[in-house]
Amino acid sequence: MTGQRQFGPIATGILILALLHFAQAIFVPLAFSLFLIALVCPIQSTLQRWLPQLIALLLTLILTMAIIAAISSSVAWGFGKLGQWLFANASRFQLIYTNWTDWLEGHGIAIAGVLADRFDVRWLVGFTQGMAGRVNSFAGFALLVLVFTMLGLLEVDDFNERLKTPAAQPYGARILLANREIGMKLRRFMIVRTFASLLTGLVVWMFALAAGLELAAAWGAIAFTLNYIPFLGPFVATVLPTLFAIAQFESWPMAVGVFVGLNLIQFVIGSYLEPLLIGTSLSISPFAVIFAVFFWSFMWGVPGAFIGVPILIAFIVYCSGEQSTRWIATLASRGSSI
């Protein structure tokens, strides 16, 4: 009987995760809408002091969608520029790759031949342009997020009042307290993350100009947007310019210099400045952050990688509110602040 009682929660958890994965068309917009509601709810509450609720809601939604559109357009423009450059300079990559395969085959590495059969620069061009196209074609996703966010913002005040009723106690008070803490931490996290992303994009743009790397503005825009995705985003924003530096300069020392310079920028801003600005209120274990990013990217793709850390923050807050699960919050945090 003990084994069956232990297996029940595990099986339930597996079924829930399977549902989240296979029904991601609904759950991903829902998760993003809850995330946006936590971020912009104070804006609507402030506007409602001077304006009617519907007008305050409309202004809040317009501001939210304008920011989302600006960020999405930034990465779409950056990848679009890279796609054009790749199409015009595909022969450089083909020549460099051919030289690599010849060198590997000359040293007895048979896998080079297999890679040569599969490699085609047109695939790289299509992938880069496809990334821009996918960002530009998220209209349906954004519309669903907008609908969920609008309905959620309309019901926030009423939902909070229901949590305060005697019938909802003692869980209502705990949920209300946890939701307030989650909102505060998410807003602080996104403010710092946005500042760090803007700074990263600006410094990368200036570094690319100083290094003579083509499409400096595009690299800055890509670095700005991808910096919202911990670990994976900065990694891609570092590797891509390095590969392009190899083709542009045809010099290994220059490519290594670009790689080292970009990594130094990411390290200083991501590993020193961001933790300094966030402080101890979001002291999350780096292992937990990496796991959350990779796990939710496996579950939901790129949107999951973006929202993985906010989900982790909410999970830690809810775990810290219960004595039986507080140990999970302690293990997932880096200090004793949780």
BAMIZA-367633 format. One record per residue: x, y, z of N, C-alpha, C in turn; residue in three letters; residue number from 0. Coordinates in steps of 0.2 Angstrom, whole numbers, plus 2048, in hexadecimal, padded with zeros to 3 digits. Example, Ala and Ser with C-alpha at 12.3 -4.5 7.8 and 13.67 -1.06 7.14 Angstrom:
REM residues 2
- n_east:n_north:n_up:ca_east:ca_north:ca_up:c_east:c_north:c_up:resn:resi
- 842:7E4:827:83E:7EA:827:842:7F0:827:ALA:0
- 840:7F5:823:844:7FB:824:840:800:827:SER:1
This chain:
REM residues 338
- n_east:n_north:n_up:ca_east:ca_north:ca_up:c_east:c_north:c_up:resn:resi
- 804:7FA:800:800:800:800:804:806:800:MET:0
- 80A:806:804:80E:80C:804:811:80D:7FD:THR:1
- 813:808:7F9:816:809:7F3:810:80C:7EE:GLY:2
- 80A:80A:7EF:805:80D:7EA:804:814:7EC:GLN:3
- 804:816:7F2:803:81D:7F4:808:821:7F2:ARG:4
- 80E:81F:7F2:814:823:7EF:814:823:7E7:GLN:5
- 811:81E:7E4:811:81E:7DD:80B:822:7DA:PHE:6
- 806:823:7DE:800:827:7DC:802:82F:7DA:GLY:7
- 806:832:7DF:808:839:7DD:80C:83A:7D7:PRO:8
- 811:835:7D6:816:835:7D1:812:834:7CA:ILE:9
- 80D:82F:7CA:809:82E:7C4:805:834:7C2:ALA:10
- 802:837:7C7:7FE:83D:7C6:803:843:7C3:THR:11
- 809:844:7C6:80D:849:7C4:80F:847:7BC:GLY:12
- 810:841:7BB:812:83F:7B4:80C:841:7AF:ILE:13
- 806:83F:7B1:801:841:7AD:800:848:7AC:LEU:14
- 801:84C:7B1:800:853:7B1:805:856:7AC:ILE:15
- 80B:854:7AC:811:856:7A8:80F:854:7A1:LEU:16
- 80C:84E:7A0:80B:84C:799:805:851:796:ALA:17
- 800:852:79A:7FB:857:798:7FE:85E:797:LEU:18
- 802:860:79B:805:867:799:809:867:793:LEU:19
- 80C:861:791:810:861:78B:80B:860:785:HIS:20
- 807:85B:785:803:85A:77F:7FD:860:77E:PHE:21
- 7FB:863:783:7F7:868:782:7FA:86F:783:ALA:22
- 800:870:781:804:876:781:801:87C:77D:GLN:23
- 7FD:87A:778:7FA:880:775:7F5:884:779:ALA:24
- 7F3:881:77E:7EE:885:783:7F2:887:789:ILE:25
- 7F6:882:78C:7FA:884:792:800:889:791:PHE:26
- 803:889:78C:808:88E:78B:805:895:78B:VAL:27
- 800:897:787:7FD:89D:787:7FB:89F:78E:PRO:28
- 7F8:89A:792:7F5:89B:798:7FB:89D:79D:LEU:29
- 800:899:79D:806:89B:7A1:809:8A2:7A0:ALA:30
- 809:8A3:79A:80C:8AA:798:807:8AF:79A:PHE:31
- 800:8AE:79A:7FB:8B3:79C:7FC:8B4:7A4:SER:32
- 7FD:8AF:7A7:7FD:8AF:7AF:804:8B3:7B0:LEU:33
- 809:8B2:7AD:80F:8B5:7AE:80E:8BD:7AC:PHE:34
- 80B:8BF:7A7:80A:8C6:7A5:805:8C9:7AA:LEU:35
- 800:8C5:7AD:7FB:8C8:7B2:7FF:8CA:7B8:ILE:36
- 804:8C5:7BA:808:8C7:7C0:80C:8CD:7BF:ALA:37
- 80E:8CE:7B9:813:8D4:7B7:80F:8DB:7B7:LEU:38
- 809:8DB:7B4:806:8E1:7B2:800:8E2:7B6:VAL:39
- 7FE:8DE:7BB:7F9:8DF:7BF:7F9:8E6:7C3:CYS:40
- 7FF:8E7:7C6:800:8EE:7CA:7FF:8F4:7C5:PRO:41
- 801:8F3:7BF:7FF:8F9:7BA:7F8:8FA:7B9:ILE:42
- 7F4:8F5:7B8:7ED:8F6:7B8:7EA:8F8:7BE:GLN:43
- 7EC:8F6:7C4:7E9:8F8:7CA:7EB:900:7CB:SER:44
- 7F1:902:7C9:7F2:909:7C9:7EE:90D:7C5:THR:45
- 7ED:90B:7BF:7E9:90F:7BA:7E2:90F:7BC:LEU:46
- 7DF:90A:7C0:7D8:909:7C2:7D7:90F:7C7:GLN:47
- 7DC:912:7CA:7DB:917:7CF:7D8:91D:7CC:ARG:48
- 7DA:91E:7C5:7D7:924:7C2:7D3:923:7BC:TRP:49
- 7D3:91D:7BA:7CF:91B:7B4:7CA:915:7B5:LEU:50
- 7C5:915:7B1:7C1:90F:7B1:7C4:908:7B0:PRO:51
- 7C2:903:7B2:7C5:8FC:7B2:7C7:8FA:7AB:GLN:52
- 7C2:8FB:7A6:7C3:8F8:7A0:7C8:8FD:79C:LEU:53
- 7C8:903:79D:7CD:907:79A:7D4:906:79D:ILE:54
- 7D4:905:7A3:7DB:903:7A6:7DD:8FC:7A4:ALA:55
- 7D9:8F8:7A3:7DA:8F1:7A0:7DD:8F2:799:LEU:56
- 7DA:8F6:795:7DC:8F7:78E:7E3:8FA:78D:LEU:57
- 7E4:8FF:791:7EA:902:791:7F0:8FD:794:LEU:58
- 7EE:8F9:798:7F3:8F4:79B:7F5:8EF:795:THR:59
- 7F0:8ED:792:7F1:8E8:78D:7F4:8EB:787:LEU:60
- 7F3:8F1:785:7F7:8F4:780:7FE:8F5:781:ILE:61
- 800:8F7:787:806:8F8:789:80A:8F1:789:LEU:62
- 807:8EC:78C:809:8E5:78C:80B:8E2:785:THR:63
- 806:8E3:781:807:8E0:77A:80C:8E4:776:MET:64
- 80D:8EB:778:812:8EF:774:819:8EC:776:ALA:65
- 81A:8EB:77D:820:8E9:77F:822:8E2:77C:ILE:66
- 81D:8DD:77C:81E:8D7:779:820:8D7:772:ILE:67
- 81C:8DB:76E:81D:8DC:767:824:8DF:766:ALA:68
- 827:8E4:76A:82D:8E7:769:833:8E1:76A:ALA:69
- 832:8DD:76F:837:8D8:770:837:8D3:76B:ILE:70
- 831:8D1:769:831:8CC:763:833:8CF:75D:SER:71
- 832:8D5:75B:834:8D8:755:83C:8D9:755:SER:72
- 83F:8DA:75B:846:8DA:75C:849:8D4:759:SER:73
- 847:8CE:75C:84B:8C8:75A:849:8C6:753:VAL:74
- 843:8C8:751:841:8C6:74A:845:8CA:745:ALA:75
- 846:8D0:746:84A:8D5:742:851:8D2:742:TRP:76
- 854:8D0:748:85B:8CE:748:85C:8C8:744:GLY:77
- 858:8C3:745:858:8BC:742:857:8BD:73A:PHE:78
- 853:8C2:738:851:8C4:731:858:8C6:72E:GLY:79
- 85B:8CB:731:861:8CE:72F:867:8C8:72E:LYS:80
- 867:8C4:733:86C:8BE:732:86A:8BA:72C:LEU:81
- 864:8B8:72B:862:8B4:726:864:8B7:71F:GLY:82
- 863:8BE:71E:865:8C1:718:86C:8C1:717:GLN:83
- 870:8C2:71D:877:8C1:71C:87A:8BA:71A:TRP:84
- 877:8B5:71D:878:8AE:71C:877:8AD:715:LEU:85
- 871:8AF:712:870:8AD:70B:875:8B1:706:PHE:86
- 877:8B7:708:87C:8BA:704:883:8B7:705:ALA:87
- 885:8B4:70A:88B:8B2:70C:88C:8AA:70D:ASN:88
- 887:8A6:70A:887:89F:70C:88D:89C:709:ALA:89
- 890:89E:704:896:89B:701:89C:89B:706:SER:90
- 89C:8A0:70A:8A1:8A0:70F:8A1:89A:714:ARG:91
- 89B:899:717:89A:894:71B:89B:88D:718:PHE:92
- 899:88C:712:89A:886:70E:8A1:885:70D:GLN:93
- 8A5:88A:70C:8AD:889:70B:8B0:887:711:LEU:94
- 8AE:88B:717:8B1:889:71D:8AF:882:71F:ILE:95
- 8A9:880:71E:8A7:87A:721:8AB:874:71D:TYR:96
- 8AC:875:716:8AF:871:712:8B7:870:714:THR:97
- 8BA:876:716:8C1:875:719:8C1:871:71F:ASN:98
- 8BC:872:724:8BC:86F:72A:8BB:867:728:TRP:99
- 8B7:865:724:8B6:85E:723:8BC:85B:720:THR:100
- 8BF:85F:71B:8C5:85C:718:8CB:85B:71D:ASP:101
- 8CB:860:722:8D0:85F:727:8CF:85A:72C:TRP:102
- 8C8:858:72E:8C6:853:732:8C8:84C:72F:LEU:103
- 8C6:84C:728:8C7:846:724:8CE:844:724:GLU:104
- 8D2:84A:723:8DA:849:723:8DD:846:729:GLY:105
- 8D9:847:72F:8DB:844:735:8D8:83E:737:HIS:106
- 8D4:83B:732:8D1:834:734:8CA:835:738:GLY:107
- 8C7:83A:738:8C1:83B:73B:8BB:83A:736:ILE:108
- 8B8:834:736:8B3:832:731:8AD:835:731:ALA:109
- 8AB:838:737:8A5:83B:738:8A4:841:734:ILE:110
- 8AA:844:732:8A9:84A:72D:8A6:849:727:ALA:111
- 8A6:843:724:8A3:841:71E:89C:841:71F:GLY:112
- 899:83E:725:892:83D:726:88F:844:727:VAL:113
- 893:849:72A:890:850:72B:890:853:725:LEU:114
- 895:852:720:895:855:71A:88F:853:715:ALA:115
- 88D:84D:716:887:84B:712:881:84E:715:ASP:116
- 881:850:71B:87B:853:71E:87B:85B:71E:ARG:117
- 881:85E:71D:881:865:71E:87F:869:718:PHE:118
- 87C:86E:719:87A:872:713:878:879:716:ASP:119
- 87C:87E:713:87B:885:715:874:887:715:VAL:120
- 871:885:710:86A:887:70F:866:885:715:ARG:121
- 867:880:718:864:87E:71F:865:883:724:TRP:122
- 86B:886:724:86D:88B:729:869:892:728:LEU:123
- 869:893:721:865:899:71F:85E:898:721:VAL:124
- 85B:892:71F:854:891:721:852:891:728:GLY:125
- 857:88F:72C:856:88F:733:856:896:736:PHE:126
- 85A:89A:734:85B:8A1:736:854:8A5:734:THR:127
- 852:8A4:72E:84D:8A7:72C:846:8A5:72F:GLN:128
- 846:89E:730:841:89B:733:840:89D:73A:GLY:129
- 845:89F:73E:845:8A2:745:841:8A8:744:MET:130
- 843:8AD:740:840:8B3:73F:838:8B2:73D:ALA:131
- 837:8AD:739:830:8AC:737:82C:8AA:73C:GLY:132
- 82F:8A5:741:82B:8A3:746:829:8A8:74B:ARG:133
- 82E:8AD:74C:82D:8B2:751:827:8B7:74E:VAL:134
- 827:8B8:747:822:8BC:744:81B:8B9:744:ASN:135
- 81B:8B2:744:815:8AF:743:811:8AD:74A:SER:136
- 813:8B0:74F:810:8AE:756:80A:8B2:757:PHE:137
- 806:8B5:752:800:8B9:753:7FB:8B5:757:ALA:138
- 7FA:8AF:755:7F5:8AB:758:7F6:8A9:75F:GLY:139
- 7FC:8A8:761:7FF:8A7:768:7FE:8AD:76C:PHE:140
- 800:8B3:769:7FF:8B9:76C:7F8:8BB:76E:ALA:141
- 7F3:8B9:769:7EC:8BB:76A:7E9:8B7:76F:LEU:142
- 7EB:8B1:770:7E9:8AC:775:7EB:8AF:77C:LEU:143
- 7F2:8B1:77C:7F4:8B4:782:7F1:8BA:784:VAL:144
- 7EF:8BE:77F:7EC:8C4:781:7E5:8C3:784:LEU:145
- 7E1:8BE:781:7DA:8BD:783:7DB:8BA:78B:VAL:146
- 7DF:8B6:78C:7E0:8B3:793:7E2:8B9:798:PHE:147
- 7E7:8BD:795:7E9:8C2:79A:7E3:8C7:79B:THR:148
- 7DF:8C9:796:7DA:8CE:797:7D5:8CB:79C:MET:149
- 7D3:8C5:79B:7CE:8C1:79F:7D1:8C1:7A7:LEU:150
- 7D7:8BF:7A7:7DA:8BF:7AE:7DA:8C5:7B1:GLY:151
- 7DC:8CB:7AE:7DD:8D1:7B1:7D6:8D4:7B3:LEU:152
- 7D1:8D2:7AF:7CA:8D4:7B1:7C8:8D0:7B8:LEU:153
- 7CB:8CA:7B9:7C8:8C6:7BF:7CD:8C7:7C5:GLU:154
- 7D3:8CA:7C4:7D8:8CA:7CA:7D5:8CC:7D0:VAL:155
- 7D2:8D2:7D0:7CF:8D5:7D7:7CA:8D0:7DA:ASP:156
- 7C5:8CE:7D5:7C0:8C9:7D8:7C3:8C3:7DA:ASP:157
- 7C8:8C0:7D7:7CB:8BA:7D9:7CF:8BB:7E0:PHE:158
- 7D2:8C1:7E1:7D5:8C2:7E7:7D0:8C3:7ED:ASN:159
- 7CA:8C6:7EC:7C5:8C6:7F1:7C2:8BF:7F3:GLU:160
- 7C2:8BB:7EE:7BF:8B4:7EF:7C4:8B0:7F3:ARG:161
- 7CB:8B2:7F2:7D0:8AE:7F6:7D0:8B0:7FE:LEU:162
- 7CD:8B6:7FF:7CC:8B9:806:7C6:8B6:80A:LYS:163
- 7C1:8B3:806:7BB:8B1:809:7BD:8AB:80E:THR:164
- 7B9:8AB:814:7BA:8A5:819:7B9:89E:815:PRO:165
- 7B5:89E:810:7B5:897:80D:7BB:895:80A:ALA:166
- 7C0:899:808:7C6:898:805:7CC:897:809:ALA:167
- 7CA:898:810:7D0:897:815:7D1:890:817:GLN:168
- 7D7:88E:819:7DD:893:81A:7E1:893:813:PRO:169
- 7DF:890:80E:7E3:88F:808:7E3:896:804:TYR:170
- 7DD:899:804:7DC:8A0:801:7E1:8A5:803:GLY:171
- 7E2:8A6:809:7E7:8AB:80C:7EE:8A9:809:ALA:172
- 7F0:8A2:80A:7F6:8A0:808:7F8:8A1:800:ARG:173
- 7F3:8A0:7FC:7F3:8A1:7F5:7F4:8A8:7F3:ILE:174
- 7F0:8AC:7F7:7F0:8B4:7F6:7F7:8B6:7F7:LEU:175
- 7FA:8B4:7FD:800:8B6:7FF:806:8B4:7FA:LEU:176
- 805:8AE:7F8:80A:8AB:7F3:80A:8AF:7ED:ALA:177
- 804:8B0:7EA:803:8B4:7E4:806:8BB:7E4:ASN:178
- 805:8BE:7EA:808:8C5:7EA:810:8C4:7EA:ARG:179
- 813:8BF:7EE:81A:8BE:7EE:81C:8BC:7E7:GLU:180
- 819:8B8:7E3:81B:8B6:7DD:81B:8BC:7D8:ILE:181
- 816:8C0:7D8:815:8C6:7D4:81B:8CB:7D5:GLY:182
- 81D:8CC:7DC:822:8D0:7DE:829:8CE:7DB:MET:183
- 82A:8C7:7DC:830:8C4:7DA:831:8C4:7D2:LYS:184
- 82B:8C3:7CF:82B:8C3:7C7:82D:8CA:7C4:LEU:185
- 829:8CF:7C7:82B:8D5:7C5:832:8D8:7C6:ARG:186
- 835:8D6:7CC:83C:8D8:7CD:840:8D4:7C8:ARG:187
- 83F:8CE:7C7:843:8CA:7C3:843:8CC:7BC:PHE:188
- 83D:8CE:7B9:83C:8D1:7B2:83F:8D8:7B1:MET:189
- 83E:8DC:7B7:842:8E3:7B6:849:8E2:7B5:ILE:190
- 84C:8DE:7BA:853:8DD:7BA:855:8D9:7B3:VAL:191
- 851:8D4:7B1:853:8D1:7AB:853:8D5:7A5:ARG:192
- 84E:8DA:7A5:84D:8DE:79F:853:8E3:79F:THR:193
- 855:8E6:7A5:85A:8EA:7A5:861:8E7:7A3:PHE:194
- 862:8E1:7A5:868:8DD:7A3:867:8DB:79C:ALA:195
- 862:8DA:799:861:8D8:792:863:8DE:78D:SER:196
- 860:8E4:78F:861:8EA:78C:869:8EC:78C:LEU:197
- 86C:8EB:792:873:8EC:793:877:8E8:78F:LEU:198
- 875:8E1:78F:879:8DC:78B:878:8DE:783:THR:199
- 872:8DF:781:871:8E1:77A:876:8E7:778:GLY:200
- 876:8EC:77C:87A:8F2:77A:881:8F1:77A:LEU:201
- 884:8ED:77F:88B:8EB:780:88D:8E7:77A:VAL:202
- 889:8E2:778:88A:8DD:773:88A:8E1:76C:VAL:203
- 886:8E6:76B:886:8EA:765:88C:8EE:765:TRP:204
- 88E:8F1:76A:894:8F5:76A:89A:8F1:769:MET:205
- 89A:8EB:76C:8A0:8E6:76B:8A1:8E4:764:PHE:206
- 89B:8E3:761:89B:8E0:75A:89D:8E6:755:ALA:207
- 89B:8EC:757:89E:8F2:753:8A5:8F3:754:LEU:208
- 8A8:8F2:75A:8AF:8F3:75B:8B3:8ED:758:ALA:209
- 8B0:8E7:758:8B4:8E1:755:8B3:8E1:74D:ALA:210
- 8AF:8E5:74A:8AE:8E5:743:8A9:8E0:741:GLY:211
- 8A5:8DD:745:8A1:8D8:743:89B:8DB:740:LEU:212
- 899:8D8:73A:893:8DA:736:88D:8D9:73A:GLU:213
- 888:8DD:738:881:8DC:73B:882:8DD:743:LEU:214
- 885:8E2:745:886:8E4:74C:87F:8E5:750:ALA:215
- 87B:8E9:74C:875:8EA:74F:870:8E4:750:ALA:216
- 871:8DF:74B:86D:8D9:74C:86F:8D5:751:ALA:217
- 876:8D5:752:879:8D1:758:876:8D4:75F:TRP:218
- 876:8DA:75F:874:8DE:765:86C:8DC:766:GLY:219
- 868:8DC:761:861:8DB:762:860:8D3:764:ALA:220
- 864:8CF:761:863:8C8:763:865:8C7:76A:ILE:221
- 86B:8CA:76C:86E:8C9:773:869:8CC:778:ALA:222
- 866:8D1:776:861:8D4:77B:85B:8D0:77C:PHE:223
- 858:8CD:776:852:8C8:777:854:8C2:77A:THR:224
- 859:8BE:778:85B:8B8:77A:85D:8B8:782:LEU:225
- 85F:8BE:784:861:8BE:78B:85C:8BD:790:ASN:226
- 855:8BD:78E:850:8BC:792:84F:8B4:794:TYR:227
- 853:8B0:790:853:8A9:791:859:8A7:794:ILE:228
- 859:8A5:79B:860:8A4:79E:863:89E:79B:PRO:229
- 86A:89F:79B:86F:89A:799:86E:898:791:PHE:230
- 868:896:78F:868:894:788:868:89A:783:LEU:231
- 865:8A0:785:865:8A6:781:86C:8A9:780:GLY:232
- 86F:8AA:786:876:8AD:785:87B:8A8:782:PRO:233
- 87A:8A2:782:87E:89D:77F:87D:89E:777:PHE:234
- 877:89E:775:876:89F:76E:878:8A6:76B:VAL:235
- 877:8AB:76F:879:8B2:76E:881:8B2:76E:ALA:236
- 884:8AD:770:88C:8AD:770:88E:8A9:76A:THR:237
- 88B:8A3:769:88E:89F:764:88C:8A1:75D:VAL:238
- 887:8A4:75C:885:8A6:755:88A:8AC:753:LEU:239
- 88B:8B1:756:890:8B6:754:897:8B3:753:PRO:240
- 899:8AE:757:89F:8AB:756:8A0:8A7:74F:THR:241
- 89A:8A4:74E:89A:8A0:747:89A:8A5:741:LEU:242
- 897:8AA:742:897:8AF:73D:89E:8B3:73C:PHE:243
- 8A1:8B4:742:8A8:8B7:742:8AD:8B2:73E:ALA:244
- 8AC:8AC:73F:8B0:8A7:73B:8AF:8A8:733:ILE:245
- 8A9:8A9:731:8A8:8AA:72A:8AA:8B1:728:ALA:246
- 8A9:8B6:72C:8AA:8BD:72A:8B2:8BE:729:GLN:247
- 8B5:8BD:72F:8BC:8BE:72F:8C1:8B9:72D:PHE:248
- 8BE:8B3:72C:8C2:8AD:72A:8C9:8AD:72E:GLU:249
- 8C8:8AE:734:8CE:8AE:739:8CC:8AB:740:SER:250
- 8CF:8A6:742:8CE:8A3:748:8CF:8A8:74E:TRP:251
- 8D5:8AB:74E:8D6:8B0:754:8D0:8B5:754:PRO:252
- 8CE:8B8:74F:8C8:8BD:74F:8C2:8B9:752:MET:253
- 8C0:8B3:750:8BB:8AF:752:8BB:8AE:75A:ALA:254
- 8C1:8AC:75C:8C2:8AB:763:8C1:8B1:767:VAL:255
- 8C4:8B7:764:8C3:8BD:768:8BC:8BF:769:GLY:256
- 8B8:8BE:763:8B1:8BF:764:8AD:8BB:769:VAL:257
- 8AF:8B5:769:8AC:8B0:76E:8AE:8B2:775:PHE:258
- 8B4:8B3:776:8B6:8B5:77D:8B3:8BC:77F:VAL:259
- 8B3:8C1:77A:8B0:8C7:77C:8A8:8C6:77E:GLY:260
- 8A5:8C3:77A:89E:8C2:77B:89C:8BE:782:LEU:261
- 8A0:8B9:783:8A0:8B5:789:8A1:8B9:78F:ASN:262
- 8A6:8BE:78E:8A8:8C2:794:8A2:8C7:795:LEU:263
- 89F:8C9:790:899:8CE:791:893:8CA:795:ILE:264
- 892:8C4:792:88C:8C0:795:88E:8BE:79D:GLN:265
- 894:8BD:79E:896:8BB:7A5:896:8C1:7AA:PHE:266
- 898:8C7:7A8:898:8CD:7AC:891:8CF:7AE:VAL:267
- 88D:8CF:7A8:886:8D1:7A9:882:8CC:7AD:ILE:268
- 882:8C6:7AA:87E:8C0:7AD:880:8BD:7B3:GLY:269
- 887:8BD:7B5:889:8BA:7BB:88B:8BF:7C0:SER:270
- 88C:8C5:7BF:88D:8CA:7C4:888:8CF:7C5:TYR:271
- 886:8D3:7BF:882:8D8:7C0:87B:8D6:7C2:LEU:272
- 878:8D1:7BE:871:8CF:7C0:870:8CD:7C7:GLU:273
- 874:8C8:7C9:874:8C6:7D0:874:8CC:7D5:PRO:274
- 879:8D1:7D4:879:8D7:7D8:873:8DB:7D8:LEU:275
- 870:8DB:7D2:86A:8DF:7D2:864:8DC:7D5:LEU:276
- 863:8D5:7D4:85E:8D1:7D7:85E:8D1:7DE:ILE:277
- 864:8D0:7E1:865:8CF:7E8:863:8C8:7EA:GLY:278
- 862:8C7:7F0:861:8C0:7F3:859:8BE:7F3:THR:279
- 855:8C3:7F1:84E:8C1:7F1:84C:8BB:7EB:SER:280
- 851:8BB:7E6:850:8B6:7E1:856:8B1:7E1:LEU:281
- 859:8AF:7E6:85F:8AB:7E6:85D:8A4:7E5:SER:282
- 85C:8A2:7DE:85A:89C:7DC:861:898:7DA:ILE:283
- 861:892:7DB:866:88D:7DA:867:88D:7D2:SER:284
- 86E:88E:7D0:86F:88E:7C8:86D:888:7C5:PRO:285
- 86E:882:7C9:86C:87C:7C6:864:87B:7C5:PHE:286
- 860:87E:7CA:859:87E:7C9:857:883:7C3:ALA:287
- 85B:888:7C2:859:88C:7BC:85A:889:7B6:VAL:288
- 860:885:7B5:862:882:7AF:85D:87C:7AE:ILE:289
- 85B:879:7B3:856:873:7B3:84F:876:7B0:PHE:290
- 84D:87C:7B3:847:87E:7B1:847:881:7AA:ALA:291
- 84C:884:7A8:84D:886:7A1:84C:880:79C:VAL:292
- 850:87B:79D:851:875:799:84A:871:799:PHE:293
- 848:870:79F:842:86C:7A0:83C:86F:79C:PHE:294
- 83B:876:79E:835:879:79A:836:87A:793:TRP:295
- 83C:87B:791:83D:87B:78A:83C:874:786:SER:296
- 83D:86F:78A:83B:868:788:834:868:787:PHE:297
- 830:86A:78C:829:86A:78D:826:86E:787:MET:298
- 828:875:787:824:87A:783:829:87D:77E:TRP:299
- 82F:87B:77D:833:87E:777:836:885:77A:GLY:300
- 837:889:775:839:890:777:835:894:77C:VAL:301
- 82E:894:77B:82B:897:780:82C:894:787:PRO:302
- 82D:88E:788:82E:88B:78E:835:88D:791:GLY:303
- 83A:88E:78D:840:890:78F:840:897:792:ALA:304
- 83C:89B:78F:83B:8A2:791:837:8A2:798:PHE:305
- 832:89E:799:82E:89F:79F:830:89A:7A4:ILE:306
- 835:896:7A3:837:891:7A8:839:894:7AE:GLY:307
- 83D:899:7AF:83F:89C:7B5:839:89F:7B9:VAL:308
- 835:8A3:7B6:82F:8A5:7B9:82B:8A0:7BC:PRO:309
- 82A:89A:7B9:827:894:7BB:82A:892:7C2:ILE:310
- 831:891:7C1:835:88F:7C7:834:894:7CD:LEU:311
- 834:89A:7CC:833:89F:7D1:82C:89E:7D5:ILE:312
- 827:89D:7D1:820:89C:7D3:820:895:7D7:ALA:313
- 824:890:7D5:824:889:7D8:827:88A:7DF:PHE:314
- 82D:88E:7DF:831:88E:7E5:82D:892:7EA:ILE:315
- 829:897:7E8:825:89B:7ED:81F:897:7F0:VAL:316
- 81C:893:7EC:817:88F:7EE:819:889:7F3:TYR:317
- 81F:886:7F1:822:881:7F5:824:884:7FC:CYS:318
- 827:88A:7FC:829:88D:802:823:88F:807:SER:319
- 81D:88F:804:817:891:809:815:88B:80C:GLY:320
- 817:885:80B:814:87F:80F:81A:87C:812:GLU:321
- 819:87A:818:81E:877:81C:821:870:819:GLN:322
- 81C:86C:816:81E:866:813:822:866:80D:SER:323
- 822:86C:809:826:86D:803:82B:872:804:THR:324
- 82C:875:80A:831:87A:80A:838:878:809:ARG:325
- 839:872:80A:840:86F:809:841:86F:801:TRP:326
- 83C:86F:7FD:83D:86F:7F6:840:877:7F4:ILE:327
- 83C:87C:7F7:83E:882:7F6:845:884:7F8:ALA:328
- 847:881:7FE:84E:882:801:853:87F:7FC:THR:329
- 852:879:7F9:856:876:7F5:857:87A:7EE:LEU:330
- 851:87D:7EC:852:880:7E5:854:887:7E6:ALA:331
- 855:88A:7EC:858:890:7ED:85F:890:7EF:SER:332
- 863:896:7EE:86A:896:7EF:86C:899:7F6:ARG:333
- 867:89C:7F9:868:89E:800:863:89D:804:GLY:334
- 862:8A0:80A:85D:89F:80F:857:8A4:80E:SER:335
- 857:8A8:808:852:8AD:808:84B:8AA:806:SER:336
- 84B:8A4:803:844:8A2:801:840:8A0:807:ILE:337
